[in-house]
Every structure is written in C-alpha cells, then in structure tokens.
C-alpha cells in the first residue's frame, strides 16, 4: 500500500480542472460559425477563419477529454484507487504522476 497525499492531489487536480474550464470559456468565440458572406470578408480571410475555427474546435475537444480524465482521477481519489495501475494494480511511480496526474497505468503497462 502506497501513501497518497489525497488533499494535495485533489487540490492539484481541481486547479487543473479550473484552468481548463477558464481556457474553454475564454476561447468560445473562436469556435463560433464563420461568416461566409463574400461582401464582408475576402476569400483568403474566410479560409483563414475557417482554419482557425477548426483548430479551436480540436483544442476544445482535447480540453473536454482532459476534463473527463481529471474527473476520473478525482473519482479514483474518492475510491482510494488513485496512484494504482488499472491494469496490474501496482503503484504508479510518483514521477509519472507528477508529469501526468491523470495517469491510469504504470510505466510498464503503459508501454
């Protein structure tokens, strides 16, 4: 049995969650529909806007995935399973958790 400082990990995960939510909200304008009216914006500007919109949507998708991973890590903290590999049950190295607090596999099972 490893000793996990649940309060410290919970605080770190909740801070990550709060940061991601703030970023998601601040980037909302970048995901809005692009105005295709040719009288207002030139063709290249529309193409640039559509590319920026696509990138913003992809980033929002990755943020949503990270938020789900954070929620799952918080649930593992509540269940006493945080810090243990979901595959083999061995403890996940603290260095690995420092790099990715949402990690669910030990280094051996992840590779």
C-alpha distances in whole Angstrom, upper triangle without the diagonal:
4,7,9,13,14,17,18,17,19,22,22,22,24,27,26,27,30,31,32,33,36,37,37,40,41,42,43,47,46,45,49,51,54,57,59,63,65,67,64,62,63,62,60,58,57,56,54,53,52,49,48,47,46,43,42,42,39,37,37,36,33,32,32,30,27,28,26,23,23,23,21,18,19,19,15,14,16,14,11,11,11,10,9,12,15,16,14,10,9,8,11,13,14,17,17,16,19,21,21,18,19,18,16,16,15,18,18,19,21,23
4,6,10,12,15,15,14,16,19,19,19,22,24,24,25,28,29,29,31,33,34,35,37,39,39,41,45,44,43,46,49,52,55,57,61,62,65,62,60,61,59,57,56,55,53,51,50,49,47,45,45,43,41,40,39,37,35,35,34,31,30,30,28,25,26,25,22,21,22,20,16,17,18,14,13,15,14,11,10,10,8,9,12,15,17,15,11,10,7,9,10,10,14,14,13,15,18,18,16,17,16,15,15,14,16,18,18,20,22
4,7,9,12,12,12,14,16,17,17,20,22,22,24,26,27,28,30,32,33,34,36,37,38,40,44,43,43,46,49,51,55,57,60,62,64,61,59,60,59,57,55,55,53,51,50,49,47,45,45,43,41,40,39,37,35,35,34,31,30,30,28,25,25,25,22,20,21,20,16,16,17,14,12,14,14,11,11,10,9,11,15,17,20,18,15,13,10,12,12,11,14,15,13,15,18,18,15,17,17,17,17,16,19,20,21,22,25
4,5,9,9,8,11,13,13,14,16,18,18,20,22,23,24,26,28,29,30,32,34,35,36,40,39,39,42,45,48,51,53,57,59,61,58,56,57,56,54,52,51,50,47,46,46,44,42,41,40,37,36,36,34,32,31,30,28,26,26,25,22,22,21,19,17,18,16,13,13,14,12,9,12,12,9,10,8,7,10,14,16,19,18,15,14,10,11,11,9,13,14,11,12,16,15,12,14,14,15,16,15,18,20,20,21,24
4,6,6,6,9,10,11,12,14,16,17,18,20,21,23,24,26,27,29,31,32,33,35,39,38,38,41,45,47,50,53,56,58,60,56,55,56,55,53,51,50,49,47,46,45,43,41,41,40,37,36,36,34,31,31,30,28,26,26,25,22,21,22,19,17,18,17,14,13,15,13,10,12,14,11,13,10,10,14,17,19,22,22,18,17,14,14,14,11,14,15,12,13,16,16,13,15,16,17,19,18,21,23,23,23,26
4,6,5,6,8,10,10,12,14,15,16,18,20,21,22,24,26,26,28,30,31,33,36,36,36,39,42,45,48,51,54,56,58,54,53,54,54,52,49,49,48,45,44,43,42,39,39,38,36,34,33,32,29,28,28,26,24,24,23,20,19,19,17,14,14,14,11,9,11,10,7,9,11,9,11,9,10,13,16,18,21,21,18,18,15,15,15,13,16,16,13,14,17,15,12,13,15,16,18,18,21,24,23,23,26
4,6,5,6,9,10,10,12,14,15,16,18,20,21,22,24,26,27,28,30,32,35,35,35,38,42,44,47,50,53,55,57,53,52,53,53,51,49,48,47,45,43,43,42,39,38,38,35,33,33,32,29,28,28,26,24,24,23,20,19,20,18,15,15,16,13,11,13,13,9,11,14,12,14,12,13,17,20,21,25,25,22,21,18,18,18,15,18,18,15,15,18,17,13,15,17,19,21,22,24,27,27,26,29
4,5,5,6,9,10,11,12,14,15,17,18,20,21,23,24,26,27,29,31,34,34,34,37,41,43,46,49,52,54,55,52,50,52,51,49,47,46,46,43,41,41,40,37,37,36,34,32,32,31,28,27,27,25,22,23,23,19,18,20,17,14,16,16,13,12,15,14,11,13,16,14,15,12,13,17,19,21,25,25,22,21,17,16,16,13,15,16,12,12,15,14,11,14,16,18,20,20,22,25,25,24,27
4,5,5,6,8,10,11,12,14,15,16,18,20,21,22,24,26,27,29,32,32,32,35,38,40,44,46,49,51,53,50,48,50,49,47,45,44,43,41,39,39,37,35,34,34,31,29,29,28,25,24,24,22,20,20,19,16,15,16,14,11,12,13,9,9,12,11,8,11,14,12,13,9,10,14,16,18,21,22,19,18,15,14,14,11,13,13,10,10,12,11,8,10,12,14,17,17,19,22,22,21,24
4,5,5,6,8,10,10,12,14,15,16,18,20,21,22,24,26,27,31,31,30,33,37,39,42,45,48,50,52,49,47,49,48,46,44,43,43,40,39,38,37,34,33,33,31,29,28,27,25,23,23,21,19,19,18,15,14,15,13,10,10,12,9,7,10,10,7,9,13,12,13,10,12,15,18,19,22,23,21,21,18,17,17,15,17,16,13,13,15,14,10,11,14,15,19,20,22,25,24,23,27
4,6,5,6,9,10,10,12,14,15,16,18,20,21,22,24,26,29,30,30,33,36,38,41,44,47,49,51,47,46,48,47,45,43,42,42,39,38,38,36,33,33,33,30,28,28,27,24,23,24,22,19,19,19,16,15,16,15,11,13,15,12,10,13,14,11,13,16,16,17,14,15,19,21,22,26,27,24,24,20,19,19,16,18,18,14,13,16,14,11,13,16,18,21,22,24,27,27,25,29
4,6,5,6,9,10,11,12,14,15,17,18,20,21,23,25,28,28,28,31,35,37,40,43,45,47,49,46,44,45,45,43,41,40,39,37,35,35,34,31,30,30,28,26,26,25,22,21,22,19,16,18,17,14,13,15,13,10,12,14,11,10,14,14,12,15,17,17,17,13,14,18,20,21,24,25,23,22,19,17,17,14,15,15,11,10,12,11,8,11,14,16,19,20,21,25,24,23,26
4,5,5,6,9,10,11,12,14,15,16,18,20,21,23,26,26,26,29,32,34,38,40,43,46,47,44,42,44,43,41,39,38,38,35,34,33,32,29,28,28,26,24,24,22,19,19,19,16,14,14,14,11,10,12,10,6,8,10,8,7,11,12,10,13,15,15,15,12,13,16,18,19,22,24,21,21,19,16,17,15,16,15,11,11,12,10,7,8,12,14,17,19,20,24,23,21,24
4,5,5,6,9,10,10,12,14,15,16,18,20,21,25,25,25,28,31,34,37,40,42,45,46,43,42,43,43,41,39,38,37,35,33,33,32,29,28,28,26,23,23,23,20,18,19,17,14,15,15,12,10,12,12,8,9,12,10,8,12,13,12,13,16,17,17,14,16,19,21,22,25,27,25,25,22,20,21,18,19,18,15,15,16,14,11,12,15,17,21,22,24,27,26,24,28
4,5,5,6,9,10,11,12,14,15,17,18,20,24,24,24,27,31,33,36,39,41,43,45,41,40,42,41,39,37,37,36,33,32,32,31,28,27,27,25,22,23,22,19,18,19,17,14,15,16,13,11,14,14,10,12,15,13,12,15,17,15,17,20,20,20,17,18,22,23,24,27,29,27,27,24,21,21,19,19,19,15,14,15,14,12,13,16,19,22,23,25,28,28,25,28
4,5,5,6,9,10,11,12,14,15,17,19,22,22,22,25,28,30,34,36,39,41,43,40,38,39,39,37,35,34,33,31,29,29,28,25,24,24,22,19,20,19,16,15,16,14,11,12,13,9,9,12,11,8,11,13,12,11,15,16,15,17,20,20,20,16,17,20,21,22,25,27,25,25,22,20,20,18,18,16,14,13,13,11,10,10,14,17,20,21,22,26,25,22,25
4,5,5,6,9,10,10,12,14,16,17,20,20,20,23,26,29,32,35,38,40,42,38,37,39,38,36,34,33,33,30,28,28,27,24,23,23,21,19,19,18,15,14,14,13,9,10,11,8,6,9,10,7,8,12,11,10,13,15,15,16,19,20,19,17,18,21,22,22,25,27,26,26,24,21,22,20,20,19,16,16,16,13,12,11,15,17,21,23,24,27,26,24,27
4,5,5,6,9,10,11,12,14,16,19,20,20,22,26,28,31,34,37,39,41,37,36,38,38,36,33,33,33,30,28,28,27,24,23,24,22,19,19,19,16,15,16,15,11,12,14,12,9,13,13,10,12,15,14,13,16,18,17,19,22,23,23,20,22,24,26,26,29,31,29,30,27,25,25,23,23,22,19,18,18,16,15,15,19,21,24,26,27,31,30,27,30
4,5,5,6,9,10,11,12,15,18,18,18,21,25,27,30,33,35,37,39,35,34,36,35,33,31,30,30,28,26,26,25,22,21,22,19,17,18,18,14,13,15,14,10,12,14,11,10,14,14,12,14,17,16,16,19,20,20,21,24,25,24,21,22,25,26,26,29,32,30,30,27,25,25,23,22,21,18,17,17,15,15,15,18,21,24,26,27,30,29,27,29
4,5,5,6,9,10,11,12,16,16,16,19,22,24,27,30,33,35,37,34,32,34,33,31,29,28,28,25,23,23,22,19,18,19,16,14,14,14,11,10,12,10,6,8,11,8,7,11,12,10,12,15,15,15,18,20,20,21,24,25,24,21,22,25,25,25,28,30,29,29,27,24,25,23,22,21,18,18,17,15,14,14,17,20,23,25,26,29,28,25,27
4,5,5,6,9,10,11,14,15,15,17,21,23,26,29,32,34,36,33,31,33,33,32,29,28,28,26,23,24,23,20,19,19,18,14,15,15,12,10,12,12,8,9,12,10,8,12,13,12,12,16,16,16,18,21,20,21,24,26,25,22,24,27,27,27,30,32,31,32,29,27,28,26,26,24,21,21,20,18,17,16,20,22,25,28,29,32,30,28,30
4,5,5,6,9,10,13,14,15,17,21,23,26,29,31,33,35,31,30,32,32,31,28,27,28,25,23,23,23,19,18,20,18,14,16,17,13,12,15,14,11,12,15,13,12,15,17,15,16,19,19,19,21,24,23,24,27,28,28,25,27,29,30,30,33,35,34,34,32,29,30,28,27,26,23,22,21,20,19,19,22,25,28,30,31,34,33,30,33
4,5,5,6,9,12,12,13,15,19,21,24,27,29,31,33,29,28,29,29,28,25,24,24,22,20,20,19,16,15,17,14,11,13,13,10,9,12,12,9,11,14,12,12,15,16,15,17,20,20,20,23,25,25,26,29,30,29,26,27,30,30,30,32,35,34,34,32,29,29,27,26,25,23,22,20,19,19,19,22,24,27,29,30,33,32,29,31
4,6,5,6,10,10,10,13,16,19,22,25,27,30,31,28,27,28,28,27,24,23,23,21,19,19,18,15,14,15,13,10,10,12,9,6,10,10,7,9,12,11,10,14,15,15,16,19,20,20,22,24,25,26,28,30,29,26,27,30,30,29,32,35,34,34,32,29,30,29,28,26,24,23,22,20,20,19,22,24,27,30,30,33,32,29,31
4,5,5,9,10,10,12,16,18,21,24,27,29,30,27,26,28,29,27,24,23,24,22,19,20,20,16,15,17,16,12,12,15,12,10,13,14,11,12,15,15,13,16,18,17,18,21,22,22,24,26,27,27,30,32,31,28,30,33,33,32,35,38,37,37,35,33,33,32,31,29,27,26,25,23,23,22,25,27,30,33,34,37,35,32,35
4,6,8,9,11,12,16,18,20,23,26,28,29,25,24,26,27,25,22,22,23,20,17,19,18,15,14,16,15,11,13,15,12,11,15,15,12,14,17,17,16,19,21,20,21,24,25,24,27,29,29,30,33,34,33,31,32,34,35,34,37,40,39,39,37,34,34,32,31,30,28,27,25,24,24,24,27,29,32,34,35,38,37,33,36
4,6,6,7,10,13,15,17,21,23,25,26,23,22,24,24,22,19,19,19,17,14,15,15,11,10,12,11,7,9,12,9,8,12,13,11,13,16,16,16,19,20,20,21,24,25,25,27,29,30,31,33,35,34,31,32,34,34,34,36,39,39,39,37,34,34,33,32,30,28,27,25,24,24,23,26,29,31,34,34,37,36,32,34
4,5,6,7,11,13,16,19,21,24,25,22,21,23,23,23,20,18,19,17,14,15,15,12,10,12,12,9,9,12,11,9,12,14,12,13,17,17,16,19,21,21,22,24,26,26,28,30,31,32,34,36,35,32,34,36,35,35,37,40,40,40,39,36,37,35,34,32,30,30,28,26,26,25,28,30,33,35,36,39,37,34,36
4,5,5,9,10,13,16,18,20,22,18,17,20,20,20,16,15,17,15,12,13,14,11,9,12,12,9,11,14,13,12,15,17,16,16,20,20,20,22,25,25,25,28,29,30,31,34,34,35,38,39,38,36,37,39,39,38,40,43,43,44,42,39,40,38,37,35,33,33,31,29,30,28,31,33,36,39,39,42,40,37,39
4,6,9,9,12,15,18,20,21,18,16,18,18,17,14,13,14,12,9,10,10,7,6,9,9,6,8,11,10,10,13,15,14,16,19,19,19,22,24,24,25,28,29,30,31,34,34,36,38,39,38,35,36,38,37,37,39,42,42,42,41,38,38,37,35,33,32,31,29,27,28,27,30,32,34,37,37,40,38,34,36
4,7,9,12,15,18,20,22,19,18,20,19,18,16,14,14,13,10,9,11,8,5,8,9,6,6,9,10,8,11,14,13,14,17,18,18,20,22,23,24,26,28,28,30,32,33,34,36,38,36,34,35,37,36,35,37,40,40,41,40,37,38,37,36,33,32,32,29,27,28,26,29,31,33,36,36,39,37,33,35
4,6,9,12,15,18,19,17,16,18,18,18,15,13,14,14,10,10,12,10,7,10,12,9,9,13,14,12,14,17,17,17,20,21,21,23,26,26,27,29,31,31,33,35,36,37,39,41,39,37,39,40,40,38,40,44,44,45,43,40,41,40,39,37,35,35,33,31,32,30,32,34,37,39,40,42,40,37,39
4,6,9,12,15,17,15,14,16,16,16,14,11,12,13,9,8,11,11,8,10,13,11,11,14,16,15,16,19,19,19,22,24,24,25,28,29,29,32,34,34,35,38,39,40,41,43,42,40,41,43,42,40,42,46,46,47,46,43,44,43,42,39,38,38,36,34,34,33,35,36,39,42,42,44,42,39,40
4,6,9,11,14,12,10,12,12,13,10,7,9,10,7,6,10,10,7,10,13,12,12,16,17,17,18,21,22,22,25,26,26,28,31,31,32,34,36,37,38,40,42,43,44,46,45,42,44,45,44,43,44,48,48,49,48,45,46,45,43,41,40,40,37,35,36,35,37,38,41,43,43,46,44,40,41
4,6,9,10,8,8,11,11,13,10,8,11,12,9,9,13,13,11,14,17,16,16,19,21,20,22,25,25,26,28,30,30,32,34,35,36,38,40,40,42,44,45,46,48,50,48,46,47,49,48,46,48,51,52,53,52,48,49,48,47,45,44,43,41,39,40,38,40,42,44,47,47,49,47,44,45
4,6,9,8,8,9,9,11,10,7,9,12,10,9,13,14,13,15,18,18,18,21,23,22,24,27,27,28,30,32,32,34,36,37,38,40,42,43,44,46,48,49,50,52,50,48,49,51,49,48,49,53,53,54,53,50,51,50,49,46,46,45,43,41,42,40,42,44,46,49,48,50,48,45,46
4,5,6,7,9,9,12,11,9,12,14,12,13,16,17,16,18,21,21,21,24,26,26,27,30,31,31,34,35,36,37,40,40,41,43,45,46,47,49,51,52,53,55,54,52,53,54,53,52,53,56,57,58,57,54,55,54,52,50,49,48,46,44,45,44,46,47,49,52,52,54,52,49,50
4,5,5,6,7,10,10,8,11,14,13,14,17,18,18,20,22,23,23,26,27,28,29,32,33,33,36,37,38,39,42,43,44,46,47,48,50,52,53,54,56,58,56,54,55,56,55,53,55,58,59,60,59,55,56,55,53,51,50,50,47,46,47,46,47,49,51,54,53,55,53,50,51
4,6,7,10,13,12,11,15,16,15,17,20,20,20,23,25,25,26,28,30,30,32,34,35,36,38,40,40,42,44,45,46,48,50,50,52,54,55,56,58,60,58,56,57,59,57,56,58,61,62,62,61,58,58,57,56,53,53,52,49,48,49,48,50,52,54,56,56,58,56,53,54
4,7,10,12,10,10,13,14,13,15,18,18,18,21,23,22,23,26,27,27,30,32,32,33,36,37,37,39,41,42,43,45,47,47,49,51,52,53,55,57,56,53,54,56,55,54,55,59,59,60,58,55,56,55,53,51,50,49,46,45,46,45,47,49,51,54,53,56,54,51,52
4,7,8,6,6,10,11,10,12,15,15,15,18,20,20,21,24,25,25,28,30,30,31,34,35,35,38,40,40,41,44,45,46,48,50,51,52,54,55,54,51,52,54,53,52,53,56,57,57,56,53,53,52,50,48,47,46,44,43,44,43,45,47,49,51,51,53,52,48,49
4,6,5,6,9,10,11,12,14,15,16,18,20,21,22,24,26,27,29,30,31,33,35,36,37,39,41,42,43,45,46,47,49,51,52,54,55,57,55,52,53,54,53,52,54,57,57,58,57,53,54,53,51,48,48,47,44,43,45,44,46,48,49,52,51,53,52,48,48
4,5,5,6,9,10,11,12,14,15,17,18,20,21,23,24,26,27,29,30,31,33,35,36,38,39,41,42,44,45,46,48,50,51,53,54,55,53,51,52,53,51,50,51,55,56,56,55,52,52,51,49,47,47,46,43,42,44,43,44,46,47,50,49,51,49,46,46
4,5,5,6,8,10,10,12,14,15,17,18,20,21,23,24,26,27,28,30,32,33,34,36,38,39,41,42,43,45,47,48,49,51,53,54,52,49,49,51,49,49,50,53,54,54,53,49,49,49,46,44,44,44,40,40,42,41,42,44,45,47,46,48,47,44,44
4,5,5,6,9,10,10,12,14,15,16,18,20,21,22,24,26,27,28,30,31,32,35,36,37,39,41,42,43,45,46,47,49,51,52,50,48,48,50,48,48,49,52,53,53,52,48,48,48,45,43,43,42,39,38,40,39,41,43,45,47,46,48,47,43,44
4,5,5,6,9,10,10,12,14,15,16,18,20,21,22,24,25,27,29,30,31,33,35,36,37,39,40,42,43,45,46,48,49,51,49,46,47,49,47,46,47,51,51,52,51,47,48,47,45,43,43,42,39,38,39,38,40,42,43,46,45,47,46,42,43
4,5,5,6,9,10,11,12,14,15,17,18,20,21,23,24,26,27,29,30,32,33,35,36,38,39,41,42,44,45,47,48,49,47,45,45,47,45,44,45,48,49,50,49,45,46,45,43,41,41,40,37,36,38,36,38,40,41,43,43,45,43,40,40
4,5,5,6,9,10,11,12,14,15,16,18,20,21,22,24,26,27,28,30,32,33,35,36,37,39,41,42,43,45,47,48,46,43,43,45,43,43,44,47,48,48,47,43,44,43,41,39,38,38,34,34,36,34,36,38,40,42,41,43,42,38,39
4,5,5,6,9,10,10,12,14,15,16,18,20,21,22,24,26,27,29,30,31,33,35,36,37,39,40,42,43,45,46,44,42,42,44,43,42,43,47,47,48,46,43,43,42,41,38,38,37,34,33,35,33,35,37,39,41,41,43,42,38,39
4,5,5,6,9,10,10,12,14,15,17,19,20,21,23,24,26,27,29,30,31,33,35,36,38,39,41,42,44,45,43,41,41,43,41,40,41,45,45,46,45,42,42,42,40,38,37,37,34,32,34,32,34,36,38,40,39,42,40,36,37
4,5,5,6,9,10,11,12,14,15,17,18,20,21,23,24,26,27,29,30,32,33,35,36,38,39,41,42,43,41,39,39,41,39,38,39,42,43,44,43,39,40,39,37,35,35,34,31,30,32,30,32,34,35,37,37,39,37,34,34
4,5,5,6,9,10,10,12,14,15,16,18,20,21,22,24,26,27,28,30,31,33,35,36,37,39,41,42,40,37,38,39,38,37,39,42,42,43,41,38,38,37,35,33,33,32,29,28,30,29,30,33,34,36,36,38,37,33,34
4,5,5,6,9,10,10,12,14,15,16,18,20,21,23,24,25,27,29,30,31,33,35,36,37,39,40,39,36,37,39,37,36,38,41,42,42,41,38,38,38,36,34,33,32,30,28,30,28,30,32,34,36,36,38,37,33,34
4,5,5,6,9,10,11,13,14,15,17,19,20,21,23,24,26,27,29,30,32,33,35,36,38,39,37,35,35,37,35,34,35,39,39,40,39,36,37,36,35,32,31,31,28,27,28,26,28,30,31,34,34,36,34,30,31
4,5,5,6,9,10,11,12,14,15,17,18,20,21,23,24,26,27,29,30,32,33,35,36,37,35,33,33,34,33,32,34,37,37,38,37,33,34,33,31,29,29,28,25,24,26,24,26,28,29,32,31,33,32,28,29
4,5,5,6,9,10,10,12,14,15,16,18,20,21,22,24,25,27,29,30,31,33,35,36,34,31,32,34,33,32,34,37,37,38,36,33,34,33,31,29,28,27,25,23,25,23,25,27,29,32,32,34,33,29,30
4,5,5,6,9,10,10,12,14,15,17,18,20,21,23,24,26,27,29,30,32,33,35,33,31,32,33,32,30,32,35,36,37,36,32,34,33,32,29,28,28,25,23,25,23,24,26,28,31,31,33,31,28,30
4,5,5,6,9,10,11,13,14,16,17,18,20,21,23,25,26,27,29,31,32,33,31,29,29,30,29,28,29,33,33,34,33,30,31,30,29,26,25,26,23,21,22,20,22,23,25,28,28,30,28,25,26
4,5,5,6,9,10,11,12,14,15,16,18,20,21,22,24,26,27,29,30,31,29,27,27,29,28,27,29,32,32,33,31,28,29,28,26,24,23,23,20,18,20,18,20,22,24,27,27,29,28,24,26
4,5,5,6,9,10,10,12,14,15,16,18,20,21,23,24,26,27,29,30,28,26,27,29,28,27,29,32,32,33,31,28,30,29,28,25,24,24,21,19,20,18,20,22,25,28,28,30,29,25,27
4,5,5,6,9,10,11,12,14,15,17,18,20,21,23,24,26,27,29,27,25,26,27,26,24,26,29,30,31,30,27,28,28,27,24,23,23,21,18,19,17,19,20,22,25,26,28,26,23,25
4,5,5,6,9,10,10,12,14,15,16,18,20,21,23,24,26,27,24,22,23,24,23,22,24,27,27,28,27,24,25,24,23,20,19,20,17,15,16,14,16,17,20,22,23,25,23,20,22
4,5,5,6,9,10,10,12,14,15,16,18,20,21,23,24,25,24,21,22,24,23,23,25,28,28,28,27,24,25,24,23,20,19,19,17,14,15,13,16,18,20,23,24,26,25,22,24
4,5,5,6,9,10,11,12,14,15,17,18,20,21,23,24,23,21,22,24,23,22,24,27,27,28,27,24,26,25,25,22,20,21,19,16,16,14,16,18,20,24,25,27,25,22,25
4,5,5,6,9,10,11,12,14,15,17,19,20,21,22,20,18,20,21,20,18,21,24,24,25,24,21,23,23,22,19,18,19,17,14,14,11,13,14,17,20,21,23,21,18,21
4,5,5,6,9,10,10,12,14,15,16,18,20,21,19,16,17,19,18,18,20,23,23,23,22,19,20,20,19,17,15,16,14,11,11,8,11,13,16,19,20,22,20,18,20
4,5,5,6,9,10,11,12,14,15,17,18,20,18,16,18,20,20,19,22,25,24,25,23,21,22,21,21,19,16,17,16,13,12,10,13,15,18,21,22,25,23,20,24
4,5,5,6,9,10,11,12,14,15,16,18,17,15,17,18,18,16,19,22,22,23,22,20,22,21,22,19,17,18,17,14,13,10,12,13,16,19,21,24,21,19,22
4,5,5,6,9,10,10,12,14,15,16,14,12,14,15,15,14,16,19,19,20,18,16,18,18,18,15,13,15,14,10,9,6,8,9,13,16,18,20,18,16,19
4,5,5,6,9,10,10,12,14,15,14,11,13,15,16,15,19,21,20,20,19,16,18,17,18,15,12,14,14,10,8,6,10,11,15,17,19,22,20,18,21
4,5,5,6,9,10,11,12,14,13,12,15,16,17,16,19,22,20,21,20,18,20,19,21,18,15,17,17,14,11,9,12,12,16,19,22,24,22,20,24
4,5,5,6,9,10,10,12,11,9,12,13,13,12,15,18,17,18,17,16,18,18,20,17,14,17,17,13,11,8,10,9,13,16,19,21,19,17,21
4,5,5,6,9,10,10,9,7,9,11,12,12,15,17,15,16,14,13,15,15,16,14,11,13,14,11,8,5,8,8,12,14,17,19,18,16,20
4,5,5,6,9,10,10,8,11,13,15,15,18,20,18,19,17,16,18,17,19,17,13,15,16,13,10,9,12,12,15,18,20,23,21,20,24
4,5,5,6,9,8,8,12,13,14,13,17,19,17,18,17,16,19,19,21,19,16,18,19,16,13,11,13,12,16,18,21,23,21,21,24
4,5,5,6,5,5,8,9,11,10,14,15,13,15,13,13,16,16,18,16,13,16,17,14,11,10,11,9,13,15,18,20,18,18,22
4,5,5,6,5,8,10,13,13,17,18,15,16,14,14,16,15,18,16,13,15,17,15,11,11,12,12,15,16,20,22,20,20,24
4,6,8,8,12,13,16,15,19,20,17,18,17,17,19,18,21,20,17,19,21,18,15,14,16,15,18,20,23,25,23,23,27
4,5,8,11,11,14,13,16,17,14,16,15,16,19,19,22,20,17,20,22,19,16,15,15,14,16,18,22,23,21,22,26
4,6,9,9,12,12,16,16,12,13,12,13,16,16,19,18,15,18,20,18,15,14,15,13,15,16,20,21,20,21,24
4,6,6,8,8,12,12,9,11,10,11,14,14,17,16,13,16,18,16,13,12,12,10,12,13,17,18,16,17,21
4,6,8,9,13,13,11,11,9,9,12,11,14,13,10,13,15,12,9,9,9,8,10,12,15,17,16,16,19
4,7,9,12,12,9,9,6,5,8,8,11,10,7,11,13,11,9,9,8,8,9,9,12,14,14,14,17
4,6,9,8,5,6,4,5,9,10,13,11,10,14,15,13,12,11,9,7,7,7,11,12,11,12,16
4,5,6,5,5,6,6,10,12,14,11,11,15,15,13,12,11,8,6,4,5,9,10,8,9,13
4,6,6,8,10,10,13,15,17,14,14,17,18,15,14,12,10,6,6,8,12,12,9,10,14
4,6,8,11,11,14,17,19,16,16,20,19,17,17,15,12,8,7,8,11,10,7,9,12
4,6,9,10,13,16,18,16,16,20,20,18,18,17,14,10,8,8,11,9,7,11,13
4,7,9,12,15,17,15,15,19,20,18,17,16,13,10,9,9,12,11,10,13,15
4,6,9,12,15,13,13,17,18,17,16,16,13,11,9,7,10,10,10,12,15
4,6,9,11,10,10,13,15,14,13,14,11,10,9,7,10,11,11,13,15
4,6,8,7,7,10,11,11,10,11,8,8,7,5,7,9,10,10,13
4,5,5,6,9,10,11,11,12,10,11,10,7,8,10,12,12,14
4,5,5,6,9,10,9,12,11,12,12,10,11,14,15,15,17
4,5,5,6,9,10,12,11,13,13,11,10,14,15,14,16
4,5,5,6,8,10,8,10,9,8,8,11,12,11,13
4,5,5,4,7,6,9,10,9,10,14,14,13,15
4,6,6,9,9,13,13,13,13,17,17,16,18
4,6,9,9,12,13,12,12,16,16,14,16
4,5,5,9,11,11,12,15,15,12,15
4,6,9,11,12,13,17,16,14,17
4,6,9,11,13,16,15,13,16
4,6,8,10,12,11,9,13
4,7,10,12,9,9,12
4,6,8,6,5,9
4,6,5,6,9
4,6,5,6
4,6,6
4,5
4
